[in-house]
Amino acid sequence: MASAADTTPAAALSVSARLDRLPACRYLASLAARIALGGWFEFYELFIAGYIALGLISSGLFHKASTGYFDWSGFAAFTGCFFAGMFVSTVFFSRIPDRYGRKSTFTASMVFYSTAAVLVAFSPTAGWIDVWRFVAGFGIGIQLINNDSFISEMAPKHVRGRYMALGFIVILTSIPVVALLAWALVPRAPLGLDGWRWVMLIGAVGGVLVWLLRRGLPESPRWLAARGRVAEAEAVVTDIERRVVAQTGRALPEPSPVDVAPVEEKGSWREVFGRRYGGRTLMLSVFQFAQTIGVYGFSNWVVILLATRGYTVVTTLGYSFLIACFTPVGGLVAWRLAERFERKWQLVAAAAGIGIFGIIFAEAKVTALLLACGAAVTLCNNWLIGIFHTYGSELFPTRIRARGFGFTFAWSRVSSIFVSYWVADLLAAHGTVGVFTLIGAAMVVIIASVGIWGPTTNNRRLEELSP
């Protein structure tokens, strides 16, 4: 009798071939959207800092400038502690989804986040707010990696990019929502509670609702097969096939022959840094460190960047809401282009757009041009996000997907911790031009690293890309 070690790799390839031959349909799209619902409130929390910044500062709990990295009442500490929590979870605990499953990981991390968000909303001092922001970041860090792995493994190869981008259209609608809530609540104190605290509470409650909505999702059959649970994997695929046939009314084609040799690796950190995947790990780590400077250097500071131009609090929050409305448009661009153009070149194009429109934003003197360029930077930022989550999750095999992508993603958390301090210093010393010079330099790094060393991935089996 063959051992599990002998049969599991071949079985995993067979499961993959059955999934990859599935046609695009509403059921598969709904799976991607439902998984993405878990990310909706994660992105709500990721981007909340920029929109409640003026509320935190006007309350007296925080101040715009920081006297150093250990100034816990500086606004940079509020953002930095959150990303520090994400860094710890993505570096030291990213193996959890690879060990315990994509679906199983969701519950604990969502409860973790929701509890911490409630505690932030009711914390009396800047120090306690920073502590619970760290805890919230810890919970969300694992979830982001888990969701990317989950969607990429459920999607057929020819629509993997589109379904991942579809998920991010759902996710990115959270940003204009948090901007709108901040505009409505931050200048006020309903029931005597500061408006920014209400914005935090809404995110915490919503996280529990999303958990209830996602309870019926299947586990990733690719993960099940990779862990040797072949019978469960085949049962999940059979059920998916039945639903797809019932919805499309067409018989499924035979799976394409598998032309990739089975790999007997069980998955380890050594493999992440080894000969086969070490170059990808380095390239993605550099990319992740740089992309956060552009994404969060703008989004978490856009309200303050506008306020430095002399706009009132209400006007600034209104303008930031208009700019935020272009967030899901970036996801829509990623969805439309995901399979039409090679993903690595889309990352290069989006980075170039962030740099160019950012410099114009910094120099703009007319409000209309300022808002147009702010919208363009937001669109390009979220086009980049919609593509890189697909791209990064494709570059590691199922057995180490979460820990490999998690390690590289952790470098974005490293730069996230410090980017607010850098932006605060540059804004004080050189104004918005200094801020966007930093962002432009980071985009040049992305263009070079991905353009030169990034592999092509479109319409290729996950097992072919990452055996």
C-alpha positions in Angstrom: 0.0 0.0 0.0 1.3 3.5 -0.9 2.0 5.8 2.0 0.4 9.2 2.5 3.7 10.8 1.5 3.6 8.9 -1.8 0.0 9.7 -2.7 -0.7 13.2 -1.3 1.3 15.3 -3.8 -0.3 13.5 -6.8 -3.8 13.8 -5.2 -3.2 17.5 -4.6 -2.3 18.0 -8.3 -5.5 16.2 -9.3 -7.6 18.4 -7.1 -5.9 21.4 -8.6 -6.6 20.2 -12.1 -10.3 19.7 -11.3 -10.6 23.3 -9.9 -8.7 24.9 -12.8 -11.0 23.5 -15.4 -14.1 25.1 -13.8 -15.8 27.9 -15.8 -16.4 31.4 -14.4 -19.8 31.5 -12.8 -21.8 33.3 -10.1 -21.1 30.6 -7.5 -17.3 30.9 -7.7 -17.6 34.7 -7.8 -19.8 34.6 -4.7 -17.2 32.5 -2.9 -14.5 35.1 -3.6 -16.9 37.9 -2.5 -17.8 36.1 0.8 -14.2 35.5 1.7 -13.6 39.1 0.9 -16.3 40.2 3.4 -13.8 39.1 6.1 -11.4 41.7 4.7 -14.0 44.5 4.5 -13.7 45.4 8.2 -10.0 44.7 8.2 -9.4 47.4 5.6 -11.9 49.6 7.5 -9.5 49.3 10.4 -6.4 49.6 8.3 -7.5 53.0 6.9 -9.4 54.3 9.8 -6.4 56.2 11.2 -6.3 58.8 8.5 -10.0 59.7 8.8 -10.2 60.0 12.5 -6.9 61.7 12.9 -8.3 65.2 13.4 -10.7 63.8 16.1 -7.9 62.2 18.0 -5.8 65.4 17.8 -8.7 67.8 18.7 -9.6 65.5 21.7 -6.2 66.3 23.2 -5.3 62.6 23.4 -2.8 62.8 20.5 -0.8 65.5 18.7 0.3 65.9 15.1 4.0 66.1 15.7 6.0 63.4 17.5 9.0 64.1 19.7 10.4 60.6 19.0 9.6 56.9 18.4 8.5 56.5 22.1 6.2 59.5 22.1 3.0 57.5 22.8 0.7 60.6 22.4 2.0 61.4 18.9 -0.4 60.5 16.0 2.5 58.5 14.5 2.4 56.2 17.5 -1.3 55.5 17.0 -0.6 54.2 13.4 2.7 52.7 14.3 1.4 50.5 17.1 -1.2 49.0 14.8 1.3 48.1 12.2 3.7 46.7 14.8 1.0 44.3 15.9 0.5 43.3 12.2 4.3 42.8 11.9 4.5 40.4 14.9 1.6 38.3 13.7 2.7 38.1 10.0 6.3 37.1 10.9 5.8 34.8 13.9 2.3 33.4 13.3 1.8 33.3 9.5 2.3 29.5 9.6 -1.1 29.2 11.4 -3.2 29.2 8.2 -0.8 26.7 6.6 -1.2 24.4 9.7 -4.8 24.8 10.8 -6.6 25.8 7.5 -7.9 28.9 5.7 -11.4 28.7 7.0 -10.5 27.7 10.6 -8.1 30.7 11.0 -10.8 33.2 10.4 -12.8 32.9 13.5 -10.1 33.5 16.2 -8.5 36.4 14.3 -11.9 38.1 13.8 -12.9 37.8 17.5 -9.4 39.0 18.5 -9.8 42.1 16.3 -13.4 43.0 17.3 -12.6 42.7 21.0 -9.5 45.0 20.6 -11.4 47.5 18.6 -14.1 47.9 21.3 -11.3 48.4 23.9 -9.7 51.1 21.7 -13.0 52.9 21.5 -13.4 53.1 25.3 -9.7 53.6 26.3 -9.2 56.7 28.4 -5.6 57.5 27.5 -3.3 57.6 24.5 -1.1 54.8 26.1 -4.0 52.3 26.4 -5.3 53.2 22.9 -1.9 52.4 21.5 -1.8 49.0 23.4 -5.2 47.9 22.1 -4.3 49.1 18.6 -1.3 46.8 18.7 -3.6 43.9 19.7 -6.1 44.8 16.9 -3.2 44.8 14.4 -2.1 41.4 15.6 -5.4 39.9 14.8 -5.8 41.5 11.4 -2.2 40.6 10.3 -3.0 36.9 10.2 -6.4 37.5 8.6 -5.1 39.4 5.6 -2.6 36.7 4.7 -5.2 34.0 5.2 -7.8 35.7 2.9 -5.3 36.1 0.1 -4.3 32.4 0.3 -7.9 31.3 0.5 -9.2 33.2 -2.6 -6.2 32.3 -4.7 -6.6 28.6 -3.9 -10.4 28.5 -4.6 -10.2 30.3 -8.0 -9.5 28.6 -11.4 -6.3 29.7 -13.0 -7.9 31.6 -15.9 -9.9 33.9 -13.6 -7.7 33.9 -10.5 -6.7 37.5 -10.9 -10.2 38.6 -11.7 -11.7 36.9 -8.6 -9.0 38.2 -6.3 -9.6 41.7 -7.7 -13.4 41.2 -7.4 -12.8 40.5 -3.7 -10.9 43.7 -3.4 -13.7 45.7 -5.0 -15.8 44.5 -2.1 -13.1 45.2 0.4 -12.2 48.6 -0.9 -15.7 49.9 -0.5 -14.9 50.0 3.2 -12.7 53.0 2.8 -15.3 55.6 1.4 -17.6 54.2 4.1 -15.2 55.0 6.9 -14.4 58.3 5.3 -18.2 59.1 5.2 -18.7 58.0 8.8 -15.7 60.1 9.9 -17.1 63.2 8.1 -20.5 62.7 9.8 -19.3 61.7 13.3 -15.8 63.1 14.0 -16.8 66.7 14.4 -19.6 65.7 16.8 -20.1 63.7 20.1 -23.4 61.6 19.8 -24.6 60.7 23.3 -21.6 62.4 24.8 -19.1 60.0 23.2 -16.5 61.4 20.9 -17.3 60.9 17.2 -14.0 59.1 16.5 -14.9 56.5 19.2 -18.2 55.8 17.4 -16.3 55.1 14.1 -14.2 52.6 16.0 -17.2 50.9 17.5 -19.0 50.5 14.2 -16.0 48.6 12.8 -15.9 46.3 15.9 -19.6 45.3 15.6 -19.4 44.8 11.9 -16.6 42.4 12.3 -18.9 40.0 14.3 -21.6 40.3 11.6 -19.1 39.3 8.9 -18.1 36.2 10.9 -21.7 35.1 10.9 -22.0 35.6 7.2 -19.0 33.5 6.4 -19.8 30.4 8.4 -21.0 28.4 5.4 -17.8 28.6 3.4 -16.0 25.4 2.4 -12.4 24.8 3.4 -9.8 25.2 0.7 -9.6 21.8 -1.1 -6.0 22.6 -2.2 -5.0 23.0 1.4 -6.8 19.9 2.5 -5.1 17.8 -0.2 -1.7 19.3 0.6 -2.2 18.3 4.3 -3.0 14.7 3.2 -6.8 15.0 3.8 -7.5 13.8 0.3 -11.0 12.4 0.9 -12.2 15.7 2.4 -10.6 17.6 -0.5 -12.3 15.5 -3.1 -15.6 15.9 -1.3 -15.3 19.7 -1.3 -14.4 19.7 -5.0 -17.3 17.4 -5.9 -19.7 19.7 -4.1 -18.3 22.8 -5.9 -18.5 20.9 -9.3 -22.2 20.0 -8.5 -23.0 23.6 -7.8 -21.2 24.9 -10.9 -23.0 22.4 -13.2 -26.4 23.2 -11.7 -25.8 26.9 -12.2 -24.3 26.9 -15.7 -26.4 24.0 -17.0 -23.3 22.5 -18.8 -21.3 19.4 -18.2 -17.7 20.1 -17.1 -14.8 19.3 -19.4 -12.3 16.7 -18.4 -9.4 18.1 -16.3 -6.3 18.9 -18.3 -3.4 16.5 -17.9 -1.1 17.5 -15.0 2.4 18.2 -16.5 4.0 19.2 -13.2 6.0 16.6 -11.3 4.7 16.0 -7.7 6.9 17.6 -5.0 7.4 15.7 -1.8 8.3 18.8 0.4 6.2 19.1 3.6 6.7 22.9 3.8 9.2 24.7 6.1 10.8 28.1 6.6 13.9 26.8 5.0 12.0 26.4 1.8 10.9 30.1 1.9 14.5 31.2 1.8 15.9 28.3 -0.3 17.2 28.2 -3.9 13.8 27.8 -5.5 11.9 30.6 -3.7 14.6 32.7 -2.0 14.8 35.1 -5.0 11.0 35.6 -4.9 11.1 36.2 -1.2 13.7 38.9 -1.6 11.9 40.6 -4.5 8.5 40.6 -2.7 10.1 41.8 0.6 11.6 44.8 -1.2 8.3 45.5 -3.0 6.3 45.3 0.2 8.6 47.6 2.2 8.2 50.2 -0.6 4.5 49.9 -1.4 3.4 50.8 2.1 5.3 54.1 1.9 3.0 55.1 -1.0 -0.2 53.6 0.2 -0.2 54.5 3.8 2.0 57.5 3.5 -0.8 59.1 1.5 -4.0 57.5 2.9 -3.2 57.8 6.6 -2.1 61.4 6.2 -4.4 62.7 3.5 -6.6 64.6 6.0 -3.7 66.2 7.6 -2.0 67.0 4.2 -5.2 68.8 3.2 -5.5 70.5 6.6 -2.0 72.0 6.1 -3.4 73.8 3.1 -5.7 75.8 5.4 -9.0 74.0 4.9 -11.4 73.8 7.9 -12.0 70.5 9.6 -15.4 69.9 8.0 -14.1 70.9 4.5 -11.0 68.7 4.9 -13.1 65.7 5.9 -15.5 66.4 3.0 -12.7 66.6 0.5 -11.0 63.4 1.9 -14.4 61.6 1.5 -14.5 62.7 -2.2 -11.0 61.4 -2.7 -11.8 58.1 -0.9 -14.7 57.5 -3.3 -12.1 56.6 -5.9 -10.8 53.7 -3.7 -13.1 51.0 -5.1 -12.5 52.5 -8.6 -8.9 51.3 -8.2 -10.2 47.8 -7.4 -12.5 48.0 -10.5 -9.5 48.8 -12.7 -7.6 45.8 -11.2 -10.6 43.6 -11.9 -10.9 44.7 -15.5 -7.2 44.4 -16.3 -6.3 41.4 -14.0 -6.2 38.8 -16.8 -5.7 41.2 -19.8 -2.2 42.4 -19.0 0.6 40.7 -17.1 0.2 41.4 -13.4 3.9 42.4 -12.8 3.6 45.2 -15.5 0.4 46.4 -13.9 2.3 46.8 -10.6 4.9 48.8 -12.4 2.3 51.0 -14.1 0.4 51.7 -10.9 3.6 52.6 -9.0 4.5 55.1 -11.8 1.0 56.6 -11.5 1.4 57.0 -7.7 4.7 58.8 -8.1 3.6 61.1 -11.0 0.2 62.2 -9.6 1.7 62.5 -6.1 4.3 65.1 -7.2 1.5 67.1 -9.0 -0.6 66.8 -5.8 2.2 68.3 -3.8 2.7 71.2 -6.1 -1.0 71.9 -6.9 -2.3 75.4 -5.9 -5.9 75.0 -7.3 -8.4 73.0 -5.3 -9.8 71.2 -8.3 -6.4 70.0 -9.4 -5.5 69.0 -5.9 -8.6 66.8 -5.6 -8.2 65.3 -9.0 -4.6 64.3 -8.3 -5.6 63.0 -4.8 -8.2 60.9 -6.5 -5.7 59.6 -9.1 -3.2 58.7 -6.3 -6.0 56.9 -4.5 -7.0 55.0 -7.7 -3.4 53.9 -8.4 -2.8 52.9 -4.8 -5.8 50.6 -4.8 -5.1 49.3 -8.3 -1.7 48.3 -6.9 -3.3 46.7 -3.9 -5.8 44.8 -6.0 -3.0 43.3 -8.1 -0.3 42.7 -5.6 -2.4 40.6 -3.3 -3.0 38.2 -6.2 0.6 38.4 -7.4 2.2 37.8 -4.0 0.0 34.8 -3.1 0.8 33.1 -6.5 4.5 33.0 -5.9 4.6 30.3 -3.2 3.2 26.8 -3.1 0.1 25.8 -1.0 2.2 24.1 1.7 4.0 27.4 2.5 1.8 30.0 0.9 0.7 31.8 4.0 4.1 31.8 5.7 6.0 32.8 2.5 3.6 35.6 1.6 3.3 36.4 5.3 7.0 36.9 5.7 7.3 39.2 2.7 4.1 41.0 3.7 5.7 41.6 7.1 8.2 44.0 5.5 5.3 46.3 4.6 4.4 46.3 8.3 8.0 47.3 9.1 7.8 50.3 6.8 4.3 51.0 8.1 5.5 51.4 11.6 8.0 54.1 10.6 6.3 55.8 7.6 4.1 58.0 9.8 7.2 59.2 11.7 9.0 59.9 8.4 5.9 61.7 7.0 5.5 63.8 10.1 9.2 64.9 10.0 9.1 65.6 6.3 5.8 67.5 6.5 7.2 69.7 9.3 10.5 70.4 7.5 9.6 70.4 3.8 5.8 70.4 3.5 3.9 68.1 1.1 6.8 68.2 -1.5 9.0 66.4 1.0 6.4 63.8 1.7 5.9 63.0 -2.0 9.6 63.0 -2.7 9.8 60.1 -0.3 6.7 58.4 -1.9 8.2 58.9 -5.4 11.5 57.3 -4.4 9.7 54.3 -3.0 7.8 53.9 -6.3 11.1 53.9 -8.2 12.2 51.0 -6.0 9.0 49.1 -6.9 9.4 49.7 -10.7 13.0 48.4 -10.6 12.5 45.4 -8.3 9.3 44.0 -9.9 10.1 45.0 -13.4 13.5 43.3 -13.3 13.1 40.3 -11.0 9.3 39.6 -10.9 8.2 36.5 -12.7 5.2 36.4 -15.0 2.1 34.6 -13.6 -1.1 35.2 -15.7 -3.1 32.1 -16.6 -0.6 29.6 -15.2 -1.4 26.8 -12.7 -0.5 27.6 -9.1 1.4 24.3 -9.1 3.3 25.2 -12.3 4.2 28.6 -10.9 5.2 27.3 -7.5 5.7 23.5 -7.5 
